Amino acid sequence: MRRLYCFLLSIIFVSAASAGDLFSSCRFHFGTEVSKATSNANIMKEVDYLSMWAGSSENYNMESFFTTCKNNGKTPVVISYIIAFTARRDWSLQDCNVDPNNNLCKRGADYLRQQKSRIMNQYAKYARGAAQSYGTGQPIVWCMEPDYSQYSDAGQNNGGLSLAECGRFMNEILDTIKKYCSKSLFSMDISPWKDTTWQKKWFAELKLSRFTFINTSGGQSRADLKFISETWSEALPTWGWVFKTFNTPMFADAGYGTGGSNTGHDSRWDNVSNLSVRINEGVYCVAQANPNSNWGSTISSLRSQLPKPPRCPGPDETGVTVPFIEKNIPLLHPAASSPGRMNIIDLSGRILFSGKISPPDLILHECIAESEKTGAGMYIVDYRNNKDAVRKKIIITERYGRKQ
């Protein structure tokens, strides 16, 4: 019997959506851009996932990418830059480190305000194309809008969007993708130059419960540092802080810089010592944008030397290495002494489990264990019978594997 240990609390925490059968085994994963793998058979053999940037064309242009993923058994990871690419075509807005004046840091918020329907139509176009190219039976990972936080910056013309506005806009995008690709999994870009106080507010507004992963972007993440990329202040997030705070595995990227410029293979992500520390701090994958030609052999030699990640998202999360510990768990409420219906709801409002329950099956973990979608994090438990209605927030502190 699978067990989940819960405490009835009124504080806010975040959860990670289930990743289903995203990867076949609980281990550290490697990826690269699709063009790098199609030109190197050994790299194609060894990587676990392929990536491609979405939005560069007005029309959907990713059929070949998804076909390559299907034919080679690789997980597709979409780097979704649709807002930025569309703004570039419509208003000639550039990345902030490319053009000092006509850029997304100054006019991006106004573009979002004025072009919301345009952006949603582009997302619908790409999500519909992905469903047609790849099908809807397997998950697609969408790494959402690198540098999305720039639209909230105070330096924006007419002021930045509020964090709440950014959160609502992003969740409408996620809903649009889910309409066509129901098994999509989402990763949210982190802005490592923002301090940890800001990070907590930001991810709370984004509803991190809808995201399975957090990812870096910009190709400059550091395998050799405790900080993700910046080191100028102790108030900035470290790899370990992100995982400890949000319990969300991370995708790292390397090998490119300003404007997507090729900075070459980052060998710091080939170092066993670096990788071991980062893995234990929650880094789950790394993508080399411009790998060396012999990187496939490097991956093969690294695998047996690396530790198992502390968390591998999946329906049972059997990769969690914490041993099974028996605990006493109270009933939800005295009202649960008579038969009723239990609903388990995530923070986006999705019902993950709904079932009729009767004594003596009213202990919380027994109900939650029936759901394949609950991981560590915060949920709402709603219990109703013919006399009472009870709704409480719960924190699931751990998910364990099957008790032997």
N, C-alpha and C positions, 0 to 999 in steps of 0.2 A: 504494500500500500504506500503510495506517495504521500508525504506529509508536508504541510506548509505551516509555519509557525507565525501566529498573528497576535498583535496586541491592539486593543481598542484605544486609539489615540485621536486627538483632535488637531495634531500638527500636520503640516503639509509636507509631503515627500513626493518623489516622482518614481514612476515605474517604467520598465522597458517592455515594449510589445514583443510577443513571441516571434522568433525568427523562423519557426517551422523547420523545414528541411533545407535551409539555406546552404549549409556545408555538410558533408557526409561524416566528418569526424571532428572531434574536439581537439583542435591544435591551432597554432599560429598560422595565419594564411598570408599568401603572397599574391600580388596582382600587378598588372601593367596595362597600358593602353593597347587597344586591340591591334593597332597597326604594328606595334613592336612584337607582338606574339605571332601574327600571321607571317612575319618575315623571318621567324626563328623557331624551328620546330621543337628544339629542346626547351626553350622558354615556354612555348605553348603547352608542352607536356607537363611542366612542373607547376605552373601558376594555378591558383584556385579560382581566380576571377579576372574578368576583362572589363575595362572601363572605356567610356566615350563621353565627350562633352555634348550635351543636348542644347539645341537652340541656335546653333551657328547659321542655320538656314531658315528662311521664312517657311519653307515647307518641310515636312517630316523627311529626314534623310538617314535613318538609322536601321533600315531593313537589313543591310549587309552585316552590321554589328550584331544584331540579335541572331541572325542566321549562323554566324561564326560561333557565337556562344552555344547555341543549340548543337551544332555539328561537333563541337569539341568538348561538350559537357562542362562548360565553364559558367559560373554565376555572372550575370550581367550587372554591372554597377554603373549607373547613369550619373554623371556629374551634371546636375541640372542647373544651367546658367541661363535659363530662358529669359528671365527679366532683363539681365544685363545685355544679352545679345540682341533682344528686341529693341531695347532702348538705344543701342548703338545704330541699328538700322533706321529707327524712326527719328531720333533727335541727335544722332551722331555723338552720343555720350560715350566716353571712354572710361577705362578703369582709372582709379584715382592716382595711381603711380605712373600712368602713361601720359595723361594730359592734365596740367595743373589747373585748367579753367573749366573747360566744357566736359565735366566728368560726373560720375555717379554720386560722388560725395557732396556735390553742390546742387545738382538738379535731379538726382535720382528720386528723392521723396516726392517732388512735384510730378515726376513721370508716373509713379505708382498711383498718386491721387487721381490723375487725369486719365490714365490708360488702364484702369483695372479690368474692364471687360476685354480689352485687347490682350492683356496678359493671360487672362483665364482662357480665352479662345486658343491662344498658342499652346497652353498647357493641355487643353483638351485634344488638340491636334496631335501633339507628341504622345500623349498617353494612349489615345486611340490607335495610333500607328504602332506603338509598342505592343499592345494587345494583339493586333493583327499579325505582327511579325513573330512574336515570341509565344503567343498563346497566353492563357490565363491560369494555367494549372501549376506553374512554378513561380517562386518569388523573384521579383526584380528589386534591387536596391537602388533607391534614388537619394543621392547626396544633394541636399537642397541648397541652392543659391549661395555659393561662396561669397563671403563678405556681406551677407544679408544685413548685418547690424549697421552697415553704413547708412541705411535709409532712416535710422533713428538719430543720427548725429546732429548736434546742435548747429553745426556749420552749414546745414542744408538751407538752400534758399527757401524762405517762408517757414523755416523751422523743420526739424526732422519729425517723422512719425513718432507717436508715443510707442512705448514698448507694447502696450495693449493693442494698438492698431497693427503693429507688426505681427503680433500673435494671431489676431483675427484674420489678417490677410494670408498668412502662411497656412493656417488651418483650412481656409477656403481652397487654397491650391492643393493641399493634401486630399481634400474631399473630391476635387476634380480628377486627380490621378486615380483615386480609389474607384471612382465611377466606372472606369474602363479596365483598370488593372487591380482587381480586388485583393490579390495576394502581395501587393507592393509592400515593401519595408522601407522605412525612411531613416535617414541619417541627417543630423543637423550640424552645419558648419560651426566651429568655435572661433571666436575672435580672441586670440591669446594675448593681445595687447590690452584687453579690458580686465579690470581687477576682479577679484573673486566675489565681492559684494554685488557688482554689476552682473556677473555671470548668473548668480542665483535668481535675481529679479528677471533677467532675460529669459532663462529657460523655463521659469515658472509661467511667464506670459505665453511662451510658445507651446505650452502643454507638452512637456517632454514625454509624457506617458504615450504619446503617439509615435515616438521615435525609438527605434531599436538601437541605434548607434549615434555616436558623436564623431565627427570627422574633422581633420585639418584640411586646409586648402592652401594654395600658393607654392607648394613644392619645396618648402623650406623647413619642415619640421625636423627637430633634432633628436636623433637616437641617443646621443651622448650626453644629454643634459636632462636634469629633472624638470626644467621648464620646457614648454612645448616648442617655442621658438624664440621668445624674448626673455631676457634675463636681467633687465634693468631695475626691477622692483620685486621685492619679496611678496608684494600684494597680488602679483600676477598668478594665474593658475598653473600648477604643475600637472604633469600626467597623473600622478598619484592622487592629487586633490580632486581632479575631475572624476576619476573612477570612484573614489571614496564618497564623494558628495552625491553623485547622480547614479552610481551603480550601473553605468552604461558603457559597454565596450567601445573602443575607439578604432577608427580607421586612420592611419597616418599616410601621408604622401611625401614624395621626395623627387628631386631631379629636374625641377623647372623653377623659373623665377618671373620677373616682371614681364607682363604681356605674354606669358607662356614660353619665354625664352628657355632654350635647352641649357641646363647647368650640369648635365652629365650624370652618370651613375653616382649615387651617394653611398659610398662604401661603409659609412658609419652604421647603416642599416644591415650590413652583412656581419657585423661584429657580434659574436656570441654573447659576450659580457653585456654589451649595450642592449641587445635584444632581450636577454633574460631579465634584466631589470625592468625594461619597459613592459614586457609581457606581464610581469607580476604587478605592474601598476595599471593594468587594464587595457594596454594596446593589443588589439586583436588581429590586426592586419596591417600590411604596408604595401603601397603601390609605388614602384619605381617607374617614373614617366619615361625615362631614357636609360634603360638598363644596358649594362655591358653585354656583349654577345655571349659570354660564358655564364651569364647569371643563372641559367637553368641548372647547371652543374653546382653552382654555389648553393642554390635553394636545396637541392638534393642532399648536399653534405650538411647543411644546417639543421634539417628537420629533427634528426635523432638527438641533437645536442640541446634542443630548446625545451623549456618547461611547458606544461599544459597551462593554458590560460585559466585564471581564477573564475571566469564565467564564460560559457559558450552558449549563446542564446539558442533556444530550441524548445520543443514541446515538453520535454522532461528535464532539460538543463542538467543532464547527467554529467556534464563536465565540471560542475561545481565540486570542489575538492574538500569541502567542509564535512566532517563525519556526521553521521546521524546521531542526534541527541534527543532523547525522549523528554517531552515537557508536558505539563498539565495545561490544558487550554479551556478557558471557561465557556459556558454557553453564551451566545450572543446577548440574550436578554431573557428575563423571566417569562416574557410573552411567548418565547419559543418553546414553552412547555406543551403546546398543542400544535397539531399539524398546520402547515402553511406552505407558502412558496418563498424560496430564497432566490434573489437575484444578486449577482456579482457584477458590478459596473465599473468600468475604468473612468478616468477623469475626463475623457472626451465624451462620455455619455453612452459608450457602446456596452451592451449587455454581453458579458463573456460567458455567463452561466445562468440558467434559469431552470429551476426544478422544484417539484413538490417534495417536501421533506416531512418526516414524522419521527417522533421519539423512537429509538434513542439516537437517531441520526442527525442531531441538531448541533453537533460540535462544529465549529467553524471550519477547521482544516479538512474535515471530511467532505464538506460541500465544495470548498475551493479546489480540492484535489480532483474533483470531477472535471474541472475546466482545463483544457490544453493551452490556455492563453494567459495564465497568470504567472508572473515572475515576481521577483522582489520589487517592492514599491508600494504605492498607495492606491486603495480601491474604496469603493462604496459598497456596503452590504445592505441590501434592502430586504426586510423580512415582513411578510404579511400573512395573517390568518383571519378568521372570521371575527376576531375581537380586537386585534391590535395591528398597528403598523409601526415598524421600527426601522430607522435608517441611521447607520453609523459609518464613520470613516475607520478604515483599518490600515495598519501597516503590516505587510508581509516582509519579515526581516530576512528570510532565507528561503530558498527552495532546495530541497534535498532530492537525491535519487531514490530509487525504490529501496524500501527496507528489506533486508535479506532475512 
